[in-house]
Amino acid sequence: MSPKDVLLCSAFAVVMPAGQVMFKWAAVYNEKLSGPVLKRLFSNYPLMGAGVWYAMTALLWFYILTRVPLSTAYAFALVGACLVPAMGWLVFKEQPSWTMGAGYLLIFAGLFLVVGRHPA
């Protein structure tokens, strides 16, 4: 992989979990709203922001897939998923477990195995 491709995939691995945090924020915000479901959906500004964020993330993913094999790019996406619990802990004070941490370390090790098989 070229350095640019690694940078693009790494950026995706960060922006995707950020979107998950935005959706959680929208869910928390939704609890403060009242009324019918459609009214809550259309007045949930964090939810709208998360939707826009995901649309932009989808465009980034499309661009990455024009440059990088799906099997390699997706390894970065899995590592990005590892950031979600860390962000949940930092932002929402959710408590991770040691088994969760061990599992995510295995995913990080897998990324190095996948990316290591593709010479630059």
N, C-alpha and C positions, 0 to 999 in steps of 0.2 A: 504494500500500500504506500502511496505517496504521502508525504507529510500533510499535504492539503486534505487528502481523503481521511486521514486519521483525525485531523482537526475538525472536519465537517461531522464525522461520526461521533466524535467526542462532544461536540456542541449539541448534537441531537440527543445524546445521552443525558444532557443536563436540561435542555428545554422541555423534553417530554415529562420528566418528573415535576418540573415547575408547573406544568399544566395540571397535573394531578393535585398539587397543593391548591391551585386555583379552584378546582372543582370541590375540594373539601371545604375551602373557605366559602364557596357558594352554598354548600349544604348547611354550614353553620349559620350563614346569613339567612337562609331560607326559614330556619326555625324562628326567626324574629318577625317574619312576615305573616300576615293573616289573610284570609279570604280564599276564594276558589283557586284551584291549582293553576289555571291559565293566568290569572291575575298575578299570582306569586312568581310564575315563570317569567312573565314580561316585566316584572319590577325587580327581578333579581339581577342587579348589575354585575356582581361578580360572576354569575353564570354566563352572562353575555360575553364578558371579557374572556372567560375560559374558552368559550366557543370560538372566538376570534383567534385566540392563542393557538388552539388546536388546528384551525384552518391554516395558519402560517406554518405551524410545525409539519403539517401534511405536505405543504409545498417544499419545505426543506427536505423531508424524507424522499419525496419524488426526485429532487435534484440529486440527492446522495445516490439513489438507486440507478441514476443514469451513469454513475461513475464507478460504483462499487458493487460487487456481487451481493445479492440478497443475503446469502448465508454468512458472509463476513459482516455486513452492515448490521444484521439483526443481533449479532453477538454484542455489539455496542448498545443496542436497544435494551438487551437483557441486563447489562451492567447499569444502564440508566434506571431500570426498575429497582435496582438495589439502593438507589438514592432516595426512593420514595419513603421507606421507613425512617431513614435518617432525617429527612425533612419533616416527617410526621412527628418525630421526637423533638426536633428543634422548634418547630412552629406551633404544634398543637399539644406538646407535652405527652405524646403517646409513648408508652413504655415498650421498648423492644426486648426480646429475649436473647439469651446467649445462643440458642439453637438457630434463631433467625440470623444472627451475626455469622455463625459458622456456615450456614447455607449460602449467604451472600459472598463470603470469602471464596467458597468453591466456584461460584459464578465468575468472580473476578479471575480466578485461576484459569477457568475455561476460556475467558477472553484472550488471555495471553497465549493459550494453546492455539486458538483459532487464528489470531492475527499473526502469530509467529510462523504459521505455515505458508504465509504469503510474503515472499521477498519483495522489497521495495523496488 
